[in-house]
């Protein structure tokens, strides 16, 4: 018999907000897959952040999965905010493109932070796209 306990997205959203607070980050931007899962998770993060003094979500941008134009438009909107901390609600299939586009728009690398959930734990290609070839 095998069992796996998966916490609710609300609990994970609360943890993400705690992580932001713990590190002293005051502003973030959210990119999320525009489906029921992503919308709910992004909404939970925004709602929790809204109840915390000194913490804001600059923008929350949805994108359509496997749609490069949609993903690029969302990443570009993130870049326009000037924010350096990003919460990414994505599956593996889109994460590599998001990270490659984050390089294109200058919102990855030194001084930038990307927080993802367990849905985007993926293959070596994700680590390489993030620019940390030593970790691969």
C-alpha positions as CSV (number, residue, x, y, z in Angstrom):
1,X,0.0,0.0,0.0
2,X,1.2,3.5,-0.9
3,X,-0.2,6.7,0.4
4,X,0.7,10.3,-0.2
5,X,-0.5,13.3,1.7
6,X,-0.8,16.4,-0.4
7,X,-1.5,19.7,1.4
8,X,-4.1,22.1,0.1
9,X,-3.0,24.9,-2.1
10,X,-4.2,27.3,0.6
11,X,-1.7,25.8,3.0
12,X,1.1,26.0,0.4
13,X,0.1,29.6,-0.4
14,X,0.4,30.5,3.3
15,X,3.8,28.9,3.4
16,X,5.0,30.9,0.3
17,X,3.9,34.1,2.1
18,X,5.7,33.0,5.2
19,X,8.8,32.5,3.1
20,X,8.5,36.0,1.6
21,X,8.1,37.5,5.1
22,X,11.0,35.4,6.6
23,X,13.4,36.7,3.9
24,X,12.2,40.3,4.3
25,X,10.9,40.6,0.8
26,X,8.2,43.3,0.6
27,X,7.0,43.0,-3.0
28,X,6.6,40.1,-5.3
29,X,5.0,39.3,-8.7
30,X,3.0,36.1,-9.4
31,X,2.9,34.2,-12.7
32,X,0.4,31.3,-12.8
33,X,-1.1,28.8,-15.2
34,X,-4.5,30.1,-16.1
35,X,-6.6,27.2,-15.1
36,X,-8.6,26.3,-11.9
37,X,-5.4,25.2,-10.1
38,X,-3.3,28.2,-10.9
39,X,-6.1,30.8,-10.5
40,X,-7.0,29.4,-7.0
41,X,-3.4,29.2,-5.9
42,X,-2.6,32.8,-7.1
43,X,-5.8,34.1,-5.5
44,X,-4.9,32.5,-2.2
45,X,-1.4,34.1,-2.3
46,X,-2.8,37.5,-3.2
47,X,-5.4,37.3,-0.5
48,X,-2.9,36.3,2.2
49,X,-0.4,38.9,1.1
50,X,-3.2,41.5,1.3
51,X,-3.6,40.8,5.0
52,X,0.1,41.3,5.7
53,X,1.4,44.8,6.5
54,X,4.4,45.7,4.3
55,X,4.0,43.0,1.7
56,X,2.4,43.5,-1.7
57,X,1.8,41.6,-5.0
58,X,2.8,44.0,-7.8
59,X,1.0,41.9,-10.4
60,X,-0.4,38.5,-10.9
61,X,-0.2,37.3,-14.5
62,X,-1.9,34.2,-15.9
63,X,-0.8,32.4,-19.0
64,X,-2.1,29.5,-21.1
65,X,-0.2,26.3,-20.8
66,X,2.0,25.4,-23.8
67,X,1.2,28.7,-25.4
68,X,4.6,30.5,-25.9
69,X,3.0,33.8,-26.9
70,X,0.9,33.8,-23.7
71,X,3.8,32.8,-21.5
72,X,6.0,35.5,-23.1
73,X,3.3,38.2,-22.5
74,X,3.0,37.2,-18.9
75,X,6.8,37.2,-18.3
76,X,7.1,40.6,-20.0
77,X,4.5,42.0,-17.7
78,X,6.5,40.7,-14.7
79,X,9.6,42.4,-16.0
80,X,7.8,45.7,-16.4
81,X,7.1,45.8,-12.6
82,X,10.7,46.1,-11.6
83,X,10.1,43.4,-9.0
84,X,12.9,41.1,-8.1
85,X,11.0,38.3,-6.3
86,X,8.6,36.1,-8.3
87,X,6.2,33.3,-7.3
88,X,5.8,30.9,-10.2
89,X,2.8,28.6,-10.3
90,X,3.5,26.3,-13.2
91,X,4.0,22.7,-14.3
92,X,7.2,21.4,-15.7
93,X,5.9,21.6,-19.3
94,X,5.9,25.4,-19.0
95,X,8.6,26.1,-16.5
96,X,11.6,25.8,-18.8
97,X,10.0,28.4,-21.2
98,X,9.2,30.7,-18.3
99,X,12.8,30.6,-17.0
100,X,14.3,31.1,-20.5
101,X,12.1,34.1,-21.1
102,X,13.0,35.4,-17.6
103,X,16.6,35.6,-18.9
104,X,15.5,37.3,-22.1
105,X,13.7,40.0,-20.0
106,X,16.4,40.4,-17.4
107,X,14.5,39.0,-14.4
108,X,16.7,36.1,-13.5
109,X,20.1,35.5,-12.2
110,X,21.9,37.4,-9.4
111,X,19.5,39.6,-7.4
112,X,16.4,37.8,-8.5
113,X,14.5,35.1,-6.7
114,X,12.0,32.6,-8.2
115,X,9.8,30.6,-5.8
116,X,8.0,27.6,-7.2
117,X,5.8,24.9,-5.8
118,X,6.0,21.1,-6.0
119,X,4.2,21.1,-9.3
120,X,7.2,22.5,-11.0
121,X,9.8,20.1,-9.6
122,X,11.2,18.7,-12.8
123,X,14.0,17.5,-14.9
124,X,17.6,18.6,-15.3
125,X,16.5,21.0,-18.1
126,X,14.7,23.2,-15.6
127,X,17.9,23.6,-13.6
128,X,19.9,24.4,-16.7
129,X,17.3,26.9,-17.9
130,X,17.5,28.6,-14.5
131,X,21.2,29.1,-15.2
132,X,22.8,26.9,-12.6
133,X,24.6,24.4,-14.7
134,X,26.7,23.3,-11.7
135,X,23.6,22.0,-10.0
136,X,22.7,19.8,-12.9
